[in-house]
Amino acid sequence: MKNYWNIFRLKIQLRSLIGEKDQGYLSLGKKVFQLLRDKEWEREDLKEDVQEILSIEDEIEHVREELFREMGQPPRKQCQSCGKYIDSQARYCPYCGNVQERSKSE
């Protein structure tokens, strides 16, 4: 039997992470606008914001994968190159294009 409480918790966590990512986009967008306005191109805080958003995106993918498992979805695998979750039968990663090794059963 599916654990509905855990599914509910994961969905809330996912919404929260997506909200955090959206706030990161807003912050980054404001700084990019300021760069364009002021003609400043080298700013370390932009790199930090981008890295924070990438970190949140990774966490979102992990929560989504856990949610898929809780809901009885088919298992996915992680790309050997970029670490993104992809279809278990994929021969190429749709994110980075890396060729995926076949399992011994294929």
Order of alpha helices (4+ residues) and beta strands (2+ residues): alpha-alpha-beta-beta
